[in-house]
Amino acid sequence: MEHVIGGKFKLGRKIGSGSFGELYLGVNIQSGEEVAIKLESVKSRHPQLHYESKLYMLLQGGTGIPHLKWFGVEGEYNVMVIDLLGPSLEDLFNYCKRKFSLKTVLMLADQMINRVEYMHTRGFLHRDIKPDNFLMGLGRKASQVYVIDYGLAKKYRDLQTHRHIPYRENKNLTGTARYASVNTHLGVEQSRRDDLESLGYVLMYFLRGSLPWQGLKAGTKKQKYDKISEKKMLTPVEVLCKSYPTEFISYFHYCRSLRFEDKPDYSYLKRLFRDLFIREGYQLDYIFDWTMQGSESNRLRQSGRTSGLVGPSAERTERTAARQDVPERFSGTVDPFARRTGSGSGHYGEHTKHRNILDSFLAPKMISFVFLHYIAAGGNWNSGFWKAYVICTTHARLLIQIKEGPHHHLGMGAHQGRLSCQAADQVLEIPLTQTAVT
């Protein structure tokens, strides 16, 4: 039995879950466009999907804001349909062995500050700034950062009178403790300064690989939050940012100098990082570390040296050297990501054999790719096709869509000849045989 949402969207398989409910892949039955469908039980103790859908409506039209396609009630579920996006920055961080180069961080920082600024201009705080809540786009938007998950967002001023919410204390921690501002830990009502301070912690997390207050043990959640708070307050920003450009120290000093109702100077913060970007001699080519990772993976595979490409190590502590000699274009295939879970973090090692199968299809034809993201068939790997998105770096950006379904068993070689660079946005279907994926 097919489930159709709002008379327009066919519900596909589940691709994630979390405190909000469940996330499904869907398709517009009229246009064939793929979408993301969020389901939340109407009996949920803390329903937030209706509130979140209102935020999407209020934020519509902003760069990096997913398009809200439909919201309503279907049976026993609140349902929201939005754009299908690519991997989160947490997914990509894991893929890049849990380190981003300075160049990648600076390119991301500029867009992320813009997203936070836009929400603030619309009168809302995000209040849960973290890598999982920033996603890359797909297709022509593969280099664009999107901000998602407005379930904890809060209006900080009246849009007509511009009156700011009052200063309060003794507030419970809202958001994610790892990235929470010092004032949030102290129980102070959040304002614009806190979103920006949280963003600073995200940027240092990307550069360092971890934050000093990660991995702390405690008996209860409150005790853990207290330990994180204590460690955060006892870590000077000069220590947090040691061995990294002083612009990051300046960023934190500025954010922490803001008073509760102050409007941040977003242009100053972006200028800090843009000037550093220029001084380092980087090109704004939107070639991120995950792009380069795929290029290196392809080069080593072709030379026969494939060790060390299996998956990221969360324990790795040595800093990956930033690549400064970046070509205008690159050739190579980025390994596919693990199916997204509710946490937003991928688990890659278990999918290595499947990743290599996809590589073997793509590598022989020498097609240039910026990014590859797949949504794997759930449950039984041997039962069907995979679904993959591939964005080509040439003028023809193509979407490869590997569908689930029954198929006959053909050898891999029979399909290799069919893989060729198609016209922009054309869908290319490549079946993977049962023999190939076992």
N, C-alpha and C positions, 0 to 999 in steps of 0.2 A: 504493500500500500504506500502510495506516494503522499508525502505531507507537503501541502502548498500553503505558503504564508502570504496572507493578504491578497490571495488570488493571483499572485505574480511571481513569488520566489519559491522554488523547489528546495526543500531541505535535504542536504547531503549528509556526509558522515561527520562525526564529532572530531574536531581538531584541537580542542583544548578545554580546560575547565579551571575553575577557581572559585573564590568566595562569592563572586557575582552570580554563578550558575555555570552554564556550559556554552561553549563556542562551537558553531558548526559551519562547515562549508556549504554554500548555497549557490543557486544559479537562477538568474532572471529567465523565466521560461519564454519570454517574448524576444529578448535580445541575445540570450546565451551568455551574458556577462556574469562572471563569478563574483560572489559577494560573501561577506562574513555575516553570520546570523547569531546573535546573542539570545539565549533563552534563560529566563529566570522564573521559577515557580511563583505563581500568584500567592502561594501560602508561605513564601519566604518570611522569616522572622524580621529581617532587615532589608526590605526591598529597596533597590536603588536604581533599577533600570529605567523607570519612568523619569526619575530626576535626571539621570544621565542623558536620556534622550532630549530633555528640555535644554540641557547644556549644549548638546550637539546642535540643536536648532538655533540657539543664540549665537553660537560661534561660527555658523555656516558662512562660507565665503572667504575665510582666512586661509592663507597659505599654510600647508601642513596640517590642516584640519580635515579629518575624514568626512566624506559626504554622508549624511543621514538619508537613507533611502526609504525607510518605513519604520513606523513604530505602532504597536497595538497589542491587543490580547488575542491569542489563539488558544482556545480550549483552556487548559490550566496553566498557561504560560504567558508572561509578559515577553514580548519579542521585539528586538531591535535589529534592523538590517542596515549595515554600513559598508563602505568600501572594503574590499579585500586588500590587505597590505602585505608587505614583505616581512622579513625577520626583524626582531627587536634588536636594539643595540647590545642587550645582554647576550642574545644568541650570537651575534657577530663577534662580540668580545670573547666568548668561549671558543668560537671558531678560530680566532687569531691568537690562540694560546694565552688568553687572558692578559694581553698587553696591546695597547694601541700606540702608534708612533705619535710624536708631537704634531706632525702635519695632519694626521687624521683627526686628532683631538681638536685642533684649531678649526678645521673645516666644520666639524660637528658643533663646536661651541657657538660659532656664529649663528647657525640655524637654530640651535636650541634656545639661545637667548631671545631670538626673534619670536619663537613659539611662546615662550613665557611672557614676553612683552605683549604679544597679541592678546593672550588671555587676560592680562591685567588691563589692557585698554578697553576690554569688553566688561570689565568690572568684576572679574573672578580671579581667585587664587586657585592654583592646582592642588597644592598641599600633599602631593605624593610624587614628587620629582624623583625618578629612579630610571636606570637603564631599560628596565622592562616596559616602561611607559613611553618610550620613543621608538618608533618603527620606521624602517625605510620603505619607500614606495616600490611599486612594480612597474615594469615596462618603461615608458618614457619618464616616469617619476622615480626611477631607481636610485637617483642621487638626492632625493628630497627626504628630509626628516619630517615625520608626523608625530604629533603628540596625541596620546589616547588616554582613556580611563579617567573620566571626570566624576567618578562616583564619590570622591572625597572633596571635590571642588566646592568653594564657598564664595558667595558674593561678599566683597569687602567694602563696597560703597554703593550708594543708591545711584542709578544711572541718570536720574533726572536732577536730583539735588547735589550729587557728587559728595554727599556726606559720608565720611569714613566710619566703619564700624568702631565701637568704643574699645579702648584698651582694657584687657581683662587678664587676670592671673588665675592660677590653680586650674588650668585647662589640662585635660588628659591628652596624652601624646596621640596625635593624628598623623598618619603617614607611615613611613618606613624608618625605623630607628637608625639604621646605618647611615642614612642621608639626611636625617633631621637636623635642623639648625640648633645652635646652642640655646637660643631663646625658647624654642619649642620644647626642648628637654626641661627647661626651667618652668614650664607650665604657662608661658606667656602666649596670649592669643596671636595667631599667625597673621602676618601681613606680607606685602610684596617682597620685603627684604628677605624673608625666610625661603621663598621659592628660589631666589637667586643664590642664597648661601647653600641650599641643598644641591643646586646645579653645580656649584663649585666642588662639592664633595664627589659628585659623579665624574667630573672631569679629572680629578686627582685619582680616583679609582681606576679610570681608564689608563692614565699615565703610569701609575705605580704598580698596578696589578691587584692591589688590595688596599684597604684602609687600616690604620693601626688598631682600630676598635673592632675589627672582625675576629670571629672565633673565640670570643670571651664566653666562659662557662658560668652558669648560675643555676640555682635551684628552681627559680620561678621566672616567668616572663618579666615581671616588674623588677626583680633583682638584676636580670640581664640588661634591661633598659637603663637601670641606674649605673651599672658598670660601664655601659657604652657612653652614657652621659659624662661620667667622671673622666674616662679616658679621653674623650673628645675635648673636654674643657682643660685638661692638663697637657694637651698636645698643642704647643704653639704653632701657628700657621707656618712659621719659618722652618720648623721641624717637619711638618706635614709636606711642605713643598721643597724640602732640601734637595739640591742637585737638579731642580727644574727651574725654568725661567722665572725671574722675579715678578713677572706679570701676574702669575697665579697668587703670589703673596699680596700684591696690590689689589687683586680681585676680592680676596677675603677681607682685607682691611676695609675696603670700601663698603662691602655688604654689611659688615658688622658695625660700621660707623653710622648706618642709617637709623633714624628714629622710627618709631612705630608707624606713623602716618606718612613718612617721606615717600615721595615719588622717586624711584631710582633713575639714575642717568644711564639708561640702557646703551645709548650711543657711546658713552665713555667706556663702558665695559667691552663693547664690541670693538671699539677702536684700540683698546689695549691689545687684544688678540690679533686684530688685523695688522697692526704695525709689527707685531712679533712675527707674524706669518711672512710679511714682506721682507723683514730683516733677515729671516732664515733662508730667503731665496726660494721659497716654495712657489709652485704654480697652482692657481685655482682651477685644476683640471678635474676635480671630483674623482680622482683615483684614490680610493681609500685602501686601508691595509687589507681588507678582505679581497679586494681586486688584485693586489700584489701577491697575496698568498696564493691565489689561484694560478697566477702566472708562474710563480716559482714551482708550484706543485706540478704544473704541466711540463716545465722545463726539466725537472728532475726525473719525472716519469719517462720522458722521451730519451733521457740519457741512461736510463736503467737504474738510477739511484732513488729508490722509493722509501727508504727507511726514514723514520721520523715524521712521516706525513699522515700517520694513522689518526691521531686526534690530539686535542689539547690536554696539557697537564695542568691541573689546578694548583699543583705544588711548585710550578716553575717560578723562580724568583729573579732570575737574571733579566735585565731589561733588553728587549729586542731593539737592535739599532734601527733608528729611523732611516728610511731610504730617501736620500735626497736627489739621486739621479733618476728622476721619474720621466719616462717617455710620454709623449702626447697621447699615444694609444698603447694598448698592451694586447698580447695574445695569450690565451690560456683559459683553462676551465677551472672555475671555483668549485670545490667539492660541495655536494648538497648538504643541507642542514638536517639535523634530526627533527622529527615531528615535534611541533611546539606543544609544551605542556602548560598548565595553568601558571606555573612559576615563571614562564618565559625563558627558562634555561634549557639548552639542548643537551642531549647525551649522545656523544658522537661515536664512541668506540664500537658500540654494538652494530652500527650501520656501515662499517667499513667495507664489507664485501659488496653491499648494495651500491655504495658510492663508486667503487671501482668499476662496477658494471656500467654505470652511467658514463664514467670517464671513457670507457672503452668504446662507447658509441660515438662520443663527441670528438675525442682526440684525433682519430684518423683523418677527419675532414678538415682539420686546421681552421675551424671557425673561431673567431675572436669573441670571447664572452667577458662581460664585466662581472656578472653575478648569476648564480644558480641557486634556486630555492625550491625544495620539493616538499610536498605533503605526502607522506608515505601512506600506503593502504594500511589501515589499522588491523591489528590482530595477526593475520596469517600472511606472512611474506610471500608464500608460494602461490597465492590464490589469484593474482591478477596483475594489473598494470600499476605503474606509478604515475604520479602527477608532478610535473616539473615546470618551473618558469625559467626561461633563459633570456637574458637581455644581451643582444649583440652590440659590440662597440662600434661596428661599422654603421653607415647611415641606415641600414636595414635592421631595425631592432626587432627581433623575433621572439615570439612567445611559443615555447614548446610545451605542449599539453599532453601528458601521458595519462590516459584514462584507465579507470578500473573496468573490469569486465571479463567475461570468458573469451578465450582466444585459442587458436590452434598453435601447436608447438613448432615453430620454425627456428632454424639456427640463427645465431646472432649475425652471421655474415650476410644473411639475406636482407637484413634491415639496414646494415651499414651503408649500402649503396643508395638508400632512400634519403639519407640525411644530407640536406643541402641548405644553404642560406636562402630563405624565402623572402618575399616582399614584406614590408613593414607590417607588423602585428598579425601576420598570417599564422594560423594555428597549424603546427606540424605534429602528427601523432606517431609515436614510436613505441610499438609493443615490446615488452620484455618477456621472454618466454619463461615458463616454469623452470626449464632446465637452466636458464641463465642465472636465475636468482637463488638457486639452492647452493 
